[in-house]
Amino acid sequence: MSNPNLTGAVWRKSTRSDANGGACVEVADLRDGVAVRDSKDKAGPTLAFDAQGWRTFLHSLKNS
């Protein structure tokens, strides 16, 4: 997914993120997928996934 429209994106981070010293990411649901960013660099780069790509990404994390 390239150049997603992040206007009005509502970012959230895990409730478990405080326990890891602030090393966490935020995610936002988009119309066509999900965006991810570093919570400490809100103006920095964003990684975006379409719906299938997000499912594949999560599946790979759970099975690592």
The 8 nearest C-alpha neighbors of each residue, nearest first, counted from 0:
[[1, 48, 47, 49, 3, 2, 32, 31],
 [0, 2, 3, 47, 48, 46, 4, 49],
 [1, 3, 4, 0, 47, 5, 45, 46],
 [4, 2, 1, 5, 0, 47, 34, 29],
 [3, 5, 6, 2, 29, 8, 7, 30],
 [6, 4, 8, 3, 7, 29, 34, 27],
 [7, 5, 8, 4, 3, 9, 29, 27],
 [6, 8, 5, 9, 4, 10, 29, 27],
 [9, 7, 5, 6, 27, 10, 29, 28],
 [10, 8, 27, 7, 11, 28, 26, 5],
 [9, 11, 27, 26, 25, 8, 12, 28],
 [12, 10, 25, 26, 27, 9, 13, 24],
 [13, 11, 25, 24, 26, 14, 16, 10],
 [12, 14, 15, 16, 11, 25, 23, 24],
 [13, 15, 16, 12, 17, 18, 11, 23],
 [16, 14, 13, 17, 18, 19, 12, 23],
 [15, 17, 13, 18, 14, 19, 23, 21],
 [18, 16, 19, 15, 21, 20, 14, 23],
 [17, 19, 16, 20, 15, 21, 14, 22],
 [20, 18, 17, 21, 16, 22, 23, 15],
 [21, 19, 22, 18, 17, 16, 23, 15],
 [20, 22, 19, 23, 17, 16, 18, 39],
 [23, 21, 20, 19, 24, 16, 38, 39],
 [24, 22, 21, 16, 38, 37, 25, 12],
 [23, 25, 37, 38, 36, 12, 35, 26],
 [24, 26, 12, 11, 36, 38, 35, 10],
 [25, 27, 35, 10, 11, 34, 12, 36],
 [28, 26, 10, 34, 9, 33, 8, 29],
 [27, 29, 33, 32, 34, 26, 30, 8],
 [30, 28, 32, 33, 31, 27, 34, 8],
 [29, 31, 32, 28, 33, 4, 3, 49],
 [32, 30, 29, 49, 50, 33, 28, 48],
 [31, 33, 49, 50, 29, 48, 30, 28],
 [32, 34, 28, 29, 48, 27, 47, 49],
 [33, 35, 47, 27, 26, 46, 48, 45],
 [34, 36, 26, 46, 45, 25, 47, 24],
 [37, 35, 45, 25, 24, 38, 46, 26],
 [36, 38, 24, 40, 39, 25, 41, 23],
 [37, 39, 24, 25, 40, 41, 23, 36],
 [38, 40, 37, 41, 21, 23, 22, 24],
 [41, 39, 43, 37, 42, 38, 36, 44],
 [40, 42, 43, 38, 39, 37, 36, 44],
 [43, 41, 40, 44, 45, 36, 39, 37],
 [42, 44, 40, 41, 45, 36, 37, 39],
 [45, 43, 36, 46, 42, 37, 41, 40],
 [46, 44, 36, 35, 47, 34, 43, 37],
 [45, 47, 35, 34, 36, 44, 48, 33],
 [48, 46, 34, 0, 33, 35, 45, 49],
 [49, 47, 33, 52, 53, 32, 0, 34],
 [48, 50, 32, 52, 51, 0, 31, 53],
 [49, 51, 32, 53, 52, 48, 54, 31],
 [52, 50, 54, 53, 49, 55, 48, 32],
 [51, 53, 55, 49, 48, 54, 50, 56],
 [54, 52, 56, 50, 48, 55, 51, 49],
 [55, 53, 51, 57, 56, 52, 58, 50],
 [56, 54, 52, 58, 53, 57, 59, 51],
 [55, 57, 53, 59, 54, 58, 52, 60],
 [58, 56, 60, 54, 59, 55, 53, 61],
 [57, 59, 55, 61, 60, 56, 54, 62],
 [58, 60, 62, 56, 57, 61, 63, 55],
 [61, 59, 57, 63, 62, 58, 56, 55],
 [60, 62, 58, 59, 63, 57, 56, 55],
 [61, 63, 59, 60, 58, 57, 56, 55],
 [62, 60, 61, 59, 58, 57, 56, 55]]
